[in-house]
Amino acid sequence: MDFLINIAFAAAAVFLFWKMFMPAKGVKSISTEELKSRLGEKDVQYVDVRTPAEYKGNHIRDFKNIPLHQLGSKSDKLDKSRETMLICQSGMRSSRAAKTLKKQGFTNVVNVKGGMSSWK
């Protein structure tokens, strides 16, 4: 019986891990190299979801700082119909942010793979 309970817990853990870290359906991913060629586009919203301290330490021009923990309550400051490009330190928080925005009805969400760690 304990074996079956352990299997059930392991399956639940794998499922939760998969849900947390797999890209959201309908979210495009781009590299930092692609981002460099896209910076400054007027029809794109650029959002950095890192903490204010991380953002202050180093950020990319054009990116507005909306920390991940505030994104749900501040997403009304963004246009749901415009392309929204997201970045964080590694790509994990921005992936979670992409899921949040998709659930709120944003139609064109892009995650920058590798985040600021890949930015050169």
DSSP file (Angstrom, degrees, kcal/mol; ACC not computed):
  #  RESIDUE AA STRUCTURE BP1 BP2  ACC     N-H-->O    O-->H-N    N-H-->O    O-->H-N    TCO  KAPPA ALPHA  PHI   PSI    X-CA   Y-CA   Z-CA
    1    1 A M     >        0   0    0      0, 0.0     4,-1.9     0, 0.0     5,-0.2   0.000 360.0 360.0 360.0 -43.6    0.0    0.0    0.0
    2    2 A D  H  >  +     0   0    0      1,-0.2     4,-2.5     2,-0.2     5,-0.2   0.868 360.0  58.0 -59.2 -35.9    2.8    2.4    0.9
    3    3 A F  H  > S+     0   0    0      1,-0.2     4,-2.2     2,-0.2    -1,-0.2   0.917 106.1  47.8 -60.7 -44.4    4.3    1.7   -2.6
    4    4 A L  H  > S+     0   0    0      2,-0.2     4,-2.3     1,-0.2    -1,-0.2   0.873 110.9  51.0 -66.0 -37.5    1.1    2.9   -4.3
    5    5 A I  H  X S+     0   0    0     -4,-1.9     4,-2.5     2,-0.2    -1,-0.2   0.915 110.1  49.8 -65.5 -42.2    1.0    6.0   -2.2
    6    6 A N  H  X S+     0   0    0     -4,-2.5     4,-2.4     2,-0.2    -2,-0.2   0.899 110.8  49.8 -62.7 -40.9    4.6    6.8   -3.0
    7    7 A I  H  X S+     0   0    0     -4,-2.2     4,-2.5     2,-0.2    -2,-0.2   0.912 110.5  50.4 -63.7 -42.8    3.9    6.3   -6.7
    8    8 A A  H  X S+     0   0    0     -4,-2.3     4,-2.2     2,-0.2    -2,-0.2   0.917 111.8  47.1 -63.0 -44.0    0.8    8.6   -6.5
    9    9 A F  H  X S+     0   0    0     -4,-2.5     4,-2.4     2,-0.2    -2,-0.2   0.905 112.2  50.2 -64.1 -41.2    2.9   11.3   -4.7
   10   10 A A  H  X S+     0   0    0     -4,-2.4     4,-2.4     2,-0.2    -2,-0.2   0.914 111.1  48.7 -63.9 -42.5    5.7   11.0   -7.3
   11   11 A A  H  X S+     0   0    0     -4,-2.5     4,-2.3     1,-0.2    -1,-0.2   0.902 111.5  49.7 -63.7 -41.1    3.2   11.3  -10.2
   12   12 A A  H  X S+     0   0    0     -4,-2.2     4,-2.5     2,-0.2    -2,-0.2   0.902 110.5  50.3 -64.3 -41.2    1.6   14.4   -8.6
   13   13 A A  H  X S+     0   0    0     -4,-2.4     4,-2.5     2,-0.2    -2,-0.2   0.913 110.8  48.7 -64.2 -43.2    5.0   16.0   -8.1
   14   14 A V  H  X S+     0   0    0     -4,-2.4     4,-2.5     2,-0.2    -2,-0.2   0.922 112.0  49.7 -62.3 -43.9    6.0   15.4  -11.8
   15   15 A F  H  X S+     0   0    0     -4,-2.3     4,-2.5     2,-0.2    -2,-0.2   0.928 112.2  46.8 -61.4 -46.7    2.7   16.8  -12.9
   16   16 A L  H  X S+     0   0    0     -4,-2.5     4,-2.1     2,-0.2    -1,-0.2   0.905 112.4  50.2 -63.8 -41.8    3.1   20.0  -10.8
   17   17 A F  H  X S+     0   0    0     -4,-2.5     4,-2.1     1,-0.2     5,-0.2   0.929 111.5  48.9 -60.3 -45.2    6.7   20.4  -12.0
   18   18 A W  H  X S+     0   0    0     -4,-2.5     4,-1.8     1,-0.2    -2,-0.2   0.910 111.4  48.9 -61.6 -44.5    5.5   20.1  -15.6
   19   19 A K  H  < S+     0   0    0     -4,-2.5    -1,-0.2     1,-0.2    -2,-0.2   0.858 114.4  46.2 -64.3 -36.1    2.7   22.6  -15.1
   20   20 A M  H  < S+     0   0    0     -4,-2.1    -2,-0.2    -5,-0.2    -1,-0.2   0.867 123.5  28.5 -75.8 -36.5    5.0   25.1  -13.4
   21   21 A F  H  < S+     0   0    0     -4,-2.1    -2,-0.2    -5,-0.2    -3,-0.2   0.506  92.6  96.9-112.6  -5.4    7.9   25.0  -15.8
   22   22 A M  S  < S-     0   0    0     -4,-1.8     3,-0.1    -5,-0.2    -4,-0.0  -0.622  84.6 -96.9 -82.6 145.9    6.6   24.1  -19.3
   23   23 A P        -     0   0    0      0, 0.0     2,-0.1     0, 0.0    -1,-0.1  -0.254  42.8-104.8 -60.8 148.0    5.9   26.9  -21.6
   24   24 A A    >   -     0   0    0     71,-0.2     3,-1.7     1,-0.1     2,-0.1  -0.451  41.7 -96.7 -71.9 145.8    2.3   28.2  -21.8
   25   25 A K  T 3  S+     0   0    0      1,-0.3    -1,-0.1    -2,-0.1     3,-0.1  -0.422 110.1  18.8 -63.1 132.0    0.3   27.2  -24.8
   26   26 A G  T 3  S+     0   0    0      1,-0.3     2,-0.6    -2,-0.1    83,-0.5   0.562  92.3 125.7  84.8   8.3    0.4   30.0  -27.4
   27   27 A V    <   -     0   0    0     -3,-1.7    -1,-0.3    81,-0.1     2,-0.2  -0.897  50.5-145.8-103.6 122.9    3.4   31.7  -26.0
   28   28 A K  E     -a  110   0A   0     81,-1.9    83,-2.9    -2,-0.6     2,-0.4  -0.574   8.8-149.3 -82.4 147.4    6.3   32.3  -28.4
   29   29 A S  E     -a  111   0A   0     81,-0.2     2,-0.3    -2,-0.2    83,-0.2  -0.957  14.8-177.2-117.0 138.4    9.9   32.2  -27.2
   30   30 A I  E     -a  112   0A   0     81,-2.4    83,-2.9    -2,-0.4     2,-0.1  -0.924  24.0-116.8-129.2 158.8   12.7   34.2  -28.7
   31   31 A S     >  -     0   0    0     -2,-0.3     4,-2.1    81,-0.2     5,-0.1  -0.397  31.6-108.6 -84.3 167.3   16.4   34.3  -28.0
   32   32 A T  H  > S+     0   0    0     81,-0.3     4,-2.0     1,-0.2     5,-0.1   0.809 121.2  59.2 -66.7 -27.8   18.2   37.4  -26.7
   33   33 A E  H  > S+     0   0    0      2,-0.2     4,-1.1     1,-0.2    -1,-0.2   0.925 106.7  45.8 -64.7 -43.8   19.8   37.7  -30.2
   34   34 A E  H  > S+     0   0    0      1,-0.2     4,-0.8     2,-0.2     3,-0.4   0.895 109.3  56.6 -63.2 -39.2   16.3   38.0  -31.7
   35   35 A L  H >X S+     0   0    0     -4,-2.1     4,-1.4     1,-0.2     3,-1.3   0.909  99.4  59.3 -59.0 -42.7   15.4   40.5  -29.0
   36   36 A K  H 3< S+     0   0    0     -4,-2.0     3,-0.3     1,-0.3    -1,-0.2   0.873 106.6  47.2 -55.1 -38.6   18.3   42.7  -30.0
   37   37 A S  H 3< S+     0   0    0     -4,-1.1    -1,-0.3    -3,-0.4    -2,-0.2   0.648 114.1  48.6 -78.4 -13.2   16.8   43.0  -33.5
   38   38 A R  H X< S+     0   0    0     -3,-1.3     3,-1.6    -4,-0.8    -2,-0.2   0.552  80.2 118.6-102.8 -10.7   13.4   43.8  -32.1
   39   39 A L  T 3< S+     0   0    0     -4,-1.4     3,-0.1    -3,-0.3    23,-0.1  -0.261  73.5  26.9 -59.3 142.0   14.2   46.4  -29.6
   40   40 A G  T 3  S+     0   0    0      1,-0.3     2,-0.3    21,-0.1    -1,-0.2   0.392  76.3 149.1  88.9  -3.1   12.6   49.8  -30.2
   41   41 A E    X   -     0   0    0     -3,-1.6     3,-1.2     1,-0.2    -1,-0.3  -0.499  42.2-145.4 -65.7 127.8    9.6   48.5  -32.1
   42   42 A K  T 3  S+     0   0    0     -2,-0.3    -1,-0.2     1,-0.3    -2,-0.0   0.748  92.8  54.9 -70.3 -25.9    6.7   50.9  -31.3
   43   43 A D  T 3  S+     0   0    0      2,-0.0    40,-0.7    39,-0.0     2,-0.4   0.355  93.0  89.0 -92.0   7.8    3.9   48.3  -31.3
   44   44 A V  E <   -b   83   0A   0     -3,-1.2     2,-0.5    38,-0.1    40,-0.2  -0.857  65.2-145.7-108.6 139.9    5.6   46.1  -28.7
   45   45 A Q  E     -b   84   0A   0     38,-3.0    40,-3.2    -2,-0.4     2,-0.5  -0.917  15.9-156.1 -99.4 124.5    5.2   46.3  -24.9
   46   46 A Y  E     -b   85   0A   0     -2,-0.5    18,-2.7    16,-0.5     2,-0.4  -0.906  13.8-177.7-106.2 122.2    8.5   45.3  -23.2
   47   47 A V  E     -bc  86  64A   0     38,-3.2    40,-2.0    -2,-0.5     2,-0.6  -0.978  17.0-161.4-128.5 125.7    8.1   44.1  -19.6
   48   48 A D  E     -bc  87  65A   0     16,-3.0    18,-2.1    -2,-0.4    40,-0.2  -0.922   5.5-169.1-101.6 118.3   10.8   43.0  -17.1
   49   49 A V        +     0   0    0     38,-2.6    19,-2.2    -2,-0.6    20,-0.2   0.240  47.7 112.3 -97.1  13.3    9.3   40.9  -14.4
   50   50 A R  S    S-     0   0    0     37,-0.3    -2,-0.1    17,-0.2    16,-0.0  -0.226  79.9 -79.6 -75.4 173.3   12.3   40.8  -12.1
   51   51 A T     >  -     0   0    0     16,-0.1     4,-2.6     1,-0.1     5,-0.2  -0.301  42.3-108.9 -67.8 158.2   12.4   42.6   -8.7
   52   52 A P  H  > S+     0   0    0      0, 0.0     4,-2.8     0, 0.0     5,-0.2   0.871 120.4  54.2 -56.8 -36.8   13.0   46.4   -8.6
   53   53 A A  H  > S+     0   0    0      2,-0.2     4,-1.8     1,-0.2     5,-0.1   0.918 110.1  45.6 -64.7 -43.0   16.5   45.7   -7.2
   54   54 A E  H  > S+     0   0    0      2,-0.2     4,-1.5     1,-0.2    -1,-0.2   0.929 114.4  49.0 -63.7 -44.6   17.4   43.4  -10.0
   55   55 A Y  H  < S+     0   0    0     -4,-2.6     3,-0.3     1,-0.2    -2,-0.2   0.914 110.3  50.3 -61.4 -44.5   16.0   45.8  -12.6
   56   56 A K  H  < S+     0   0    0     -4,-2.8    -1,-0.2     1,-0.2     3,-0.2   0.861 106.4  56.9 -63.3 -36.1   17.9   48.8  -11.1
   57   57 A G  H  < S-     0   0    0     -4,-1.8     2,-0.2     1,-0.3    -1,-0.2   0.852 130.9 -16.7 -64.6 -36.2   21.1   46.8  -11.2
   58   58 A N  S  < S+     0   0    0     -4,-1.5     2,-0.3    -3,-0.3    -1,-0.3  -0.810  72.8 158.9-171.6 125.6   20.9   46.1  -14.9
   59   59 A H        -     0   0    0     -2,-0.2     2,-0.4    -3,-0.2     3,-0.0  -0.966  37.9-106.3-148.9 167.0   18.1   46.4  -17.4
   60   60 A I    >   -     0   0    0     -2,-0.3     3,-1.9     1,-0.1   -12,-0.1  -0.781  42.3-106.4 -96.7 134.8   17.5   46.7  -21.1
   61   61 A R  T 3  S+     0   0    0     -2,-0.4   -21,-0.1     1,-0.2     3,-0.1  -0.191 105.5  31.9 -54.3 154.0   16.2   50.0  -22.5
   62   62 A D  T 3  S+     0   0    0      1,-0.2   -16,-0.5   -23,-0.1     2,-0.4   0.111  91.6 117.4  80.9 -18.8   12.6   50.0  -23.5
   63   63 A F    <   -     0   0    0     -3,-1.9     2,-0.4   -18,-0.1   -16,-0.2  -0.680  53.2-151.7 -86.0 130.0   11.7   47.5  -20.8
   64   64 A K  E     -c   47   0A   0    -18,-2.7   -16,-3.0    -2,-0.4     2,-0.7  -0.790  19.7-122.1 -94.9 139.1    9.2   48.6  -18.1
   65   65 A N  E     +c   48   0A   0     -2,-0.4   -16,-0.2   -18,-0.2   -18,-0.1  -0.754  41.9 156.2 -90.4 115.1    9.6   46.9  -14.7
   66   66 A I        -     0   0    0    -18,-2.1     5,-0.1    -2,-0.7   -15,-0.1  -0.869  39.3-134.2-130.7  99.4    6.5   45.1  -13.4
   67   67 A P    >>  -     0   0    0      0, 0.0     3,-2.1     0, 0.0     4,-0.9  -0.156  19.3-115.2 -55.7 147.2    7.6   42.5  -10.9
   68   68 A L  H >> S+     0   0    0    -19,-2.2     3,-1.0     1,-0.3     4,-0.6   0.869 114.8  56.9 -51.3 -43.5    6.0   39.1  -11.3
   69   69 A H  H 34 S+     0   0    0      1,-0.3    -1,-0.3   -20,-0.2     4,-0.2   0.659 113.5  40.9 -68.2 -13.1    4.2   39.3   -7.9
   70   70 A Q  H <> S+     0   0    0     -3,-2.1     4,-1.7   -21,-0.1     3,-0.4   0.475  88.8  93.1-106.8  -6.2    2.5   42.5   -9.0
   71   71 A L  H <X S+     0   0    0     -3,-1.0     4,-1.3    -4,-0.9     3,-0.2   0.883  80.7  55.4 -59.8 -42.6    1.8   41.5  -12.6
   72   72 A G  H  < S+     0   0    0     -4,-0.6    -1,-0.2     1,-0.2     3,-0.2   0.887 115.3  38.2 -58.1 -40.4   -1.7   40.2  -11.9
   73   73 A S  H  4 S+     0   0    0     -3,-0.4    -1,-0.2     1,-0.2     3,-0.2   0.674 122.1  42.8 -86.8 -17.1   -2.8   43.5  -10.3
   74   74 A K  H >< S+     0   0    0     -4,-1.7     3,-2.0    -3,-0.2    -2,-0.2   0.388  81.3  97.7-108.1   2.7   -0.9   45.8  -12.8
   75   75 A S  G ><  +     0   0    0     -4,-1.3     3,-1.9     1,-0.3    -1,-0.1   0.718  69.2  74.7 -66.1 -17.6   -1.7   44.0  -16.0
   76   76 A D  G 3  S+     0   0    0      1,-0.3    -1,-0.3    -3,-0.2    -2,-0.1   0.643  85.0  66.0 -68.6 -11.8   -4.5   46.5  -16.6
   77   77 A K  G <  S+     0   0    0     -3,-2.0     2,-0.3     2,-0.1    -1,-0.3   0.502  95.2  74.6 -82.7  -5.1   -1.8   49.1  -17.5
   78   78 A L  S <  S-     0   0    0     -3,-1.9     2,-0.7    -4,-0.1     6,-0.0  -0.768  87.2-116.7-108.5 154.0   -0.9   46.9  -20.5
   79   79 A D    >   -     0   0    0     -2,-0.3     3,-1.2     1,-0.1   -34,-0.1  -0.811  17.2-153.7 -91.5 116.3   -2.8   46.6  -23.8
   80   80 A K  T 3  S+     0   0    0     -2,-0.7    27,-1.9     1,-0.2    28,-0.5   0.736  92.1  53.9 -62.6 -23.6   -4.0   43.0  -24.2
   81   81 A S  T 3  S+     0   0    0     25,-0.2    -1,-0.2    26,-0.1     2,-0.2   0.629  93.7  83.6 -89.8 -13.5   -4.1   43.2  -28.0
   82   82 A R  S <  S-     0   0    0     -3,-1.2    26,-0.4     1,-0.1     2,-0.2  -0.565  93.6 -93.5 -89.0 154.5   -0.5   44.4  -28.4
   83   83 A E  E     -b   44   0A   0    -40,-0.7   -38,-3.0    -2,-0.2     2,-0.5  -0.471  41.2-157.8 -63.3 132.4    2.5   42.1  -28.5
   84   84 A T  E     -bd  45 109A   0     24,-2.9    26,-2.9   -40,-0.2     2,-0.5  -0.961   3.4-161.2-121.4 114.3    4.0   41.8  -25.0
   85   85 A M  E     -bd  46 110A   0    -40,-3.2   -38,-3.2    -2,-0.5     2,-0.4  -0.835  10.5-161.7 -98.9 128.9    7.6   40.7  -24.6
   86   86 A L  E     +bd  47 111A   0     24,-3.0    26,-2.4    -2,-0.5     2,-0.3  -0.880  12.5 172.8-116.0 139.8    8.6   39.4  -21.2
   87   87 A I  E     +b   48   0A   0    -40,-2.0   -38,-2.6    -2,-0.4   -37,-0.3  -0.985   5.3 161.0-140.6 152.4   12.1   39.0  -19.6
   88   88 A C        -     0   0    0     24,-0.3    28,-2.7    -2,-0.3    29,-0.2  -0.588  58.9 -72.0-141.5-152.6   13.5   38.0  -16.2
   89   89 A Q  S    S+     0   0    0     26,-0.3    28,-2.7    -2,-0.2    29,-0.2   0.903 122.2   1.3 -79.3 -41.2   16.9   36.8  -15.0
   90   90 A S  S    S-     0   0    0     25,-0.2    24,-0.7    26,-0.2    25,-0.2   0.555 101.6 -99.1-124.5 -13.4   16.7   33.3  -16.5
   91   91 A G  S  > S+     0   0    0     23,-0.2     4,-1.0    22,-0.2    24,-0.1   0.266  99.2  98.0 107.7 -10.0   13.5   32.9  -18.3
   92   92 A M  H  > S+     0   0    0      2,-0.2     4,-1.9     3,-0.1     5,-0.2   0.949  85.3  40.8 -77.6 -50.6   11.6   31.0  -15.6
   93   93 A R  H  > S+     0   0    0      1,-0.2     4,-2.6     2,-0.2     5,-0.2   0.889 114.9  53.1 -65.3 -38.0    9.7   34.0  -14.0
   94   94 A S  H  > S+     0   0    0      1,-0.2     4,-2.2     2,-0.2    -1,-0.2   0.846 106.2  54.0 -67.5 -30.9    8.9   35.4  -17.4
   95   95 A S  H  X S+     0   0    0     -4,-1.0     4,-1.7     2,-0.2   -71,-0.2   0.914 110.5  46.0 -65.3 -42.6    7.5   32.0  -18.4
   96   96 A R  H  X S+     0   0    0     -4,-1.9     4,-2.1     1,-0.2    -2,-0.2   0.885 111.4  52.8 -65.5 -38.3    5.2   32.1  -15.4
   97   97 A A  H  X S+     0   0    0     -4,-2.6     4,-2.6     1,-0.2    -2,-0.2   0.887 105.4  55.1 -63.0 -38.7    4.3   35.7  -16.2
   98   98 A A  H  X S+     0   0    0     -4,-2.2     4,-2.5     1,-0.2    -1,-0.2   0.911 107.3  49.4 -61.4 -42.7    3.4   34.6  -19.8
   99   99 A K  H  X S+     0   0    0     -4,-1.7     4,-2.2     2,-0.2    -1,-0.2   0.916 110.4  51.3 -61.9 -42.9    1.0   32.1  -18.4
  100  100 A T  H  X S+     0   0    0     -4,-2.1     4,-1.2     1,-0.2    -2,-0.2   0.935 112.2  45.4 -59.9 -47.5   -0.6   34.7  -16.1
  101  101 A L  H  <>S+     0   0    0     -4,-2.6     5,-2.4     1,-0.2     3,-0.3   0.892 110.2  53.6 -67.0 -39.2   -1.1   37.1  -19.0
  102  102 A K  H ><5S+     0   0    0     -4,-2.5     3,-1.6     1,-0.2    -1,-0.2   0.918 107.6  51.5 -60.3 -42.4   -2.5   34.4  -21.3
  103  103 A K  H 3<5S+     0   0    0     -4,-2.2    -1,-0.2     1,-0.3    -2,-0.2   0.786 106.8  55.4 -64.4 -26.7   -5.1   33.5  -18.6
  104  104 A Q  T 3<5S-     0   0    0     -4,-1.2    -1,-0.3    -3,-0.3    -2,-0.2   0.373 128.4 -95.8 -89.5   4.7   -6.0   37.2  -18.5
  105  105 A G  T < 5 +     0   0    0     -3,-1.6     2,-0.3     1,-0.3    -3,-0.2   0.572  68.3 153.7  98.7   8.8   -6.7   37.4  -22.2
  106  106 A F      < -     0   0    0     -5,-2.4    -1,-0.3     1,-0.1     3,-0.2  -0.559  25.2-164.6 -71.1 134.6   -3.5   38.7  -23.7
  107  107 A T  S    S+     0   0    0    -27,-1.9     2,-0.4    -2,-0.3    -1,-0.1   0.692  71.6  40.7 -99.1 -20.5   -3.3   37.4  -27.2
  108  108 A N        +     0   0    0    -28,-0.5   -24,-2.9   -26,-0.4     2,-0.4  -0.760  68.6 162.9-136.3  87.8    0.4   37.9  -28.3
  109  109 A V  E     - d   0  84A   0    -83,-0.5   -81,-1.9    -2,-0.4     2,-0.4  -0.897  14.2-169.7-113.2 134.1    2.8   37.0  -25.5
  110  110 A V  E     -ad  28  85A   0    -26,-2.9   -24,-3.0    -2,-0.4     2,-0.4  -0.984   7.7-154.7-126.7 131.9    6.6   36.4  -26.1
  111  111 A N  E     -ad  29  86A   0    -83,-2.9   -81,-2.4    -2,-0.4     2,-0.8  -0.897  16.5-133.8-105.5 132.8    9.1   35.0  -23.6
  112  112 A V  E >   -a   30   0A   0    -26,-2.4     3,-1.2    -2,-0.4   -24,-0.3  -0.776  26.9-132.5 -87.4 110.8   12.8   35.8  -23.9
  113  113 A K  T 3  S+     0   0    0    -83,-2.9   -81,-0.3    -2,-0.8   -22,-0.2  -0.360  85.8  11.3 -64.2 136.1   14.6   32.5  -23.4
  114  114 A G  T >> S-     0   0    0    -24,-0.7     3,-0.7   -83,-0.1     4,-0.7   0.218  96.2-148.2  82.7 -16.9   17.6   32.7  -21.0
  115  115 A G  H X>  -     0   0    0     -3,-1.2     3,-1.6     1,-0.2     4,-0.5  -0.016  58.2 -22.7  54.7-153.6   16.6   36.1  -19.8
  116  116 A M  H >4 S+     0   0    0    -28,-2.7     3,-0.6     1,-0.3    -1,-0.2   0.746 130.7  70.1 -63.7 -24.1   19.1   38.6  -18.6
  117  117 A S  H <4 S+     0   0    0    -28,-2.7    -1,-0.3    -3,-0.7    -2,-0.2   0.789 104.7  41.8 -63.1 -26.1   21.6   35.8  -18.0
  118  118 A S  H << S+     0   0    0     -3,-1.6     2,-0.3    -4,-0.7    -1,-0.2   0.504  91.1 108.9 -96.7  -7.2   21.9   35.4  -21.7
  119  119 A W    <<        0   0    0     -3,-0.6   -86,-0.0    -4,-0.5    -3,-0.0  -0.544 360.0 360.0 -75.8 130.4   21.9   39.1  -22.5
  120  120 A K              0   0    0     -2,-0.3    -1,-0.2   -88,-0.0    -4,-0.0   0.332 360.0 360.0-129.4 360.0   25.3   40.3  -23.7
